[in-house]
Amino acid sequence: MVVAGKLKSYLKEIEKNNKKGKKINAILEVNPNVLKEGGKGKLAGKIIVVKSNINVKGLNASCGSKVLEDYTAPYNATVIEKIKDEGGLIIGMANCDEFASGSSGETSAFGPTKNPAVLDLIPGGSSSGSSAAVAADFCDMALGSDTGGSIRNPASHCGVVGIKPTYSSVSRYGLIDLSMSLDQIGVVAKNVSDAALLLDVIRGKDERDAISQESKKLNLKKIEEIPRNIVVGILDFKVQDKRIQELIDRKISEASEKYGWKVKKIKLDNLDLAIATYYLLVYVEFFSGTRKFDGRRYGEKIENVAGPEVLRRILGGSEISKAEHHGRYYHLGLKAKKLIADEFEKTFKKVDCIISPTVPRLPHKIGEKISIKEMYSYDTLTTPSNLAGNCAISIPIGKVEDVPVGMQIICDKFQEQKMLQIARAIEKI
Ligand code: GLN
């Protein structure tokens, strides 16, 4: 059988280069039953890796943390049920930044993941293992979670496609949360079509996620159609490394020439509020969400075993949300979030999509000391879409000195079909 052959070659590649060989360290656990699973459906023959903060029954949802090192998921997240119903094969669980808190893949308690494109560089995070596994040819596609960029950022650094769907369009039931008002499960794949296929399977309303909403089915064939009469908004933003912006500009001018797209420069005045707003909300919601890890029910008490980034967020969140502040800071964060969302809404009346680099800088060397501010600045261009709830995709568009660079295409809420068509049209160039 073709599938069995492909599966065995992926298993061989994992055996060769995950813990040994190149030591990519993208996979924390291989599904011991994978050779017996699989079935018929839209995902028949597709081999999928799952980020370790999503429950897959019988596998370890460690969240890249000592807290849940011994936690075997007792149930399947809704997205996993959907994948299994369509015949997809879960090959294993991916490494990630601890509790999805990070931009580099270095905060995992189980060691950093390497970037398969340039082994001494970070792969990005927090869905580091999901993206590295796709890039290293350990699987066809992967699931990740994106709260502030965690799918798009590593997809960009590893040279693969990553999608953060519209907030509430994919069920979060079974996702261990970082920040519940921003978290979204999404997909990583080798190309736009595969990403669209997996997204189409996992999307849709779910009674078990109170905020989830129904969305239109994707028309997978139509993704091949070039969208006409498009107005592309290019984000007016000064990227530290000019070579990154040059790659973006070149691609867009090629696309506009080939497809007759109009191009406009777009300013987002509230962009510089995004990082402060994002981290304020994340700190508070993460602090609140982690109170369940008190050592009684699940695993270890989080304060006893977690790494510095997780502790920083817990401590920060507990300070910001102190009763004596009467919720002042959190509410300020919500106000700023609304400003950002409103600005996007207005902008999408003028343009069909907003294009920028996914990440404004190149990845650093694994282990290199960078400041917290620098680390958080990786998220400058991705967090706004989480705050506004829009959909966004990162696609590879070239390299700067062997390092892959991603282009981010942001569309309005529930405009995944259009976003995928634009992405596919650019991918074809
Ligand atoms: N880098 C961001 C953070 O550390 C994003 C994380 C994410 O999207 N899960 O919070």
Boltz pocket constraint, residues with backbone or C-beta under 6 A from the ligand:
constraints:
  - pocket:
      binder: B
      contacts: [[A, 99], [A, 100], [A, 101], [A, 102], [A, 103], [A, 125], [A, 126], [A, 145], [A, 146], [A, 147], [A, 148], [A, 149], [A, 150], [A, 151], [A, 178], [A, 282], [A, 375], [A, 379]]
      max_distance: 6.0
